[in-house]
Amino acid sequence: MTTDKINVDGTLLDRPFRIKRLGHFGINVRSPNESMDFYGRLLGFEISDHLDFASRIPEPLRSEVGPTIGLFTRHGTDHHSFVLFPKEAVSKANPHYKDHPDLSINQITWQVSTLREVVNGHDWVEKNKIKILRAGRDTPGSNWHFYPVDPDGHINELYYGIEQIGWSGLSKSAEMHTIKHLKPPELPHPSEFSEVSHALEQGIDIHAGWRKDVHGPETFDVGGVLLARPFKVTRVGPLRIFVEDLEEALQFYTQTMGLRVSEEVMVHQHRCVFLRANTEHHSIALYPRALAKDLKLPNPSSLLSFAVQVGSYQQLLDAVAHLKAHGVKFMELPREISSGIAHHAFAIDPDGFLIELYWEMEQIGWDGKPRPAHLRENFPTHPMDWPTHIEQSSDAYGGEVFLGPLN
């Protein structure tokens, strides 16, 4: 790894990019359409686009893979914040999965601020001999990116400039997907505004994009707004993954990706590490694979859990009750698994993946230190034992801000 400082828009950094947040995440599931009943009707993610993998699968194998349509979903204005891809089809379409058969995560995606960071970051990562699956610009989503792979085969993505979906709920017209970029662009590159202007000049209907309503009837008062469920997902992450060699994985996520260690804890005598991109206590946490045997998770893959944040403590209470009323099962894990998060609950999705719901996360200040463990309140771990209201904490409503109306 090179050690020379790099000028990134006037600031000297250790690498030519700075990750700002966990942008989006995705899993490979048995049936994306079936999974959408959980992620759409119950959690509130909205479908923004779809992708058919059939053309990428050798014709003799197409009848063997089952569903081939992948779904891009969102909780806010980003084109997608959560992706559901068909497991069998993706495995047949992408040779990477042949070497990693237990890989259920299809992407761990990190946002940077500029296109230059993507272009220079790609060259820097390649120079440091980190495997890159591909680079360029994909549609749907229109984000410039490259895909470095961690030591366990998890596909990370570094991206800039994801498509934004506005008040109409329409994604980009499919006619604007015809331009493909299979490598980083020459800089400087034309702006998104000029690309749209060019489409208009060509007579493309820019309002002919994808819009699918899985919203449902609005019967719940959430902060004075009628919604289809008694809570609103306001942020995705953190992510929790199992790794074979903790030190090797830590080297990748700190030295290559530039994430910072917030805290280390012991769970069942196993060392676990929490890393952050910004002021949040953690956006990803690494756990040794040996711990997975102790936890006895319903889906034995490299994914321990994926989290979604809701808008308030009351919404968290209501979310747990709402999901239970619809037959969703929950699983209790050791408190240390979620260090830095107070009240949280792990729901089980149709494929056995754990989805962690929470509302508040510790924020890290200028000194980079988390709150000492002895100053954390010892909240009850079971939602049935949670109080109806809690005292204000320094981290209440802190961190990433949800933009726009609730729906």
C-alpha positions, 0 to 999 in steps of 0.5 A: 500500500502506497504511503504518500499523501494525496491531494483530494480537492485541497486536502491531503489524504492517505488515498485519493477518495474519502467514503462519506457513507454506506450508500446502498446494500443488496442481497441475493434471495430465492425470489425477489418478488416474494421478498418484496412482500416483506421489504415492500408491504411491511418495511416500506421500500418502494420499487424504483427499477428492475433488471433482468439477468436472463440475457446474461445466463447461457441459454441451456441454463435459463430454465434451471435458475427460476426467477431472473428479475432483480429489483432496485428499491428505495426508502428516500430519493436515491434511485436505490438503497436496497437491492434484491437480486435472484440468487440462482440467476445471479450465481449463474450469470456472475462467475465470481460466485463460483468461488464463493458459493455461500456469498449472499451479499450482492453489493456493499456500496460506499458513496464518495463526493466526486467523480474524480475520486472514483476515477483516481480511486480506481487507478490507486486501488488497481495499483495496490493490486486489489482485485476489481471486478469491473468499473464504469457506469451502470444503468439503472441507477446511473452511478459511476463506480468501480467494484473492489473485492474484499478478502472474503469475496464480498463485492464492495462498490465505490460510487459517485452520483446516483440517480435521484427520484423526485416527487413523481416517483419516476426513475429515468426513462429506459431509453436513457440506459442505452449508453454504457460505460465499461471503464472510468471516464476521461475527466472532466466529464459532461454533467448530468444536466447536459446528459438530460438536455441531450436526451431531450434534443434527441426526442427521448421522453424523459418522463417514461421511466419506471414507477410501481406502486407497492405503497398500500392504503395509508391508515397510520399517523406517523408524525402527523403524516398518513402512511401505509405503516406506523413507521418510516425507514430513514436510513440503511445500515449498518451492515454486519458480516462474517469474515474468515480472517479478521485481521486481513478483512480489517486491513482491507476496510481500513487501509484500502477503503479508509474506514475508521475503527470505532470500537472492538468488543468480545462476543462469546470470546470472539473479537469483533470490530466496528468501523465507521465512514462518518460520525456514526458509531459504525456503518459496518462491523466485522465478526469472525466466522467461528462466531456464526456457529455460536449464534445459530442464525437461521440463514448460514451465510456471510451476512450476520444482519443488515439494519434499517433506522426508523424515525423515532423511538415510538416508531421503533416500538410500533414497527416491532409490534406491526411486524409481529402482528403480521407474523414476522419472527424475531431473534434475540442476539447478545447485546455486544453484537450491536455495540453503539446502538441502544434499542434494537430488534432483529426481524427474520426475513423470508430467506432467513436473513436478519434485519435489524431495526433501530432508531438511535446510534451513538455519534463519534466526535472530533477525538474519534472515541465512542462512549465508554461502555460503563457510561452506556445505559443497560437497556432491556434487550427484549422489546416486550420489556422496553418502556413506553418512553425514554429520556433524551440522550446526546445522540437522539436524532443525531447523524444522517438526516432524512431529506424530503417528505416521509413519502 
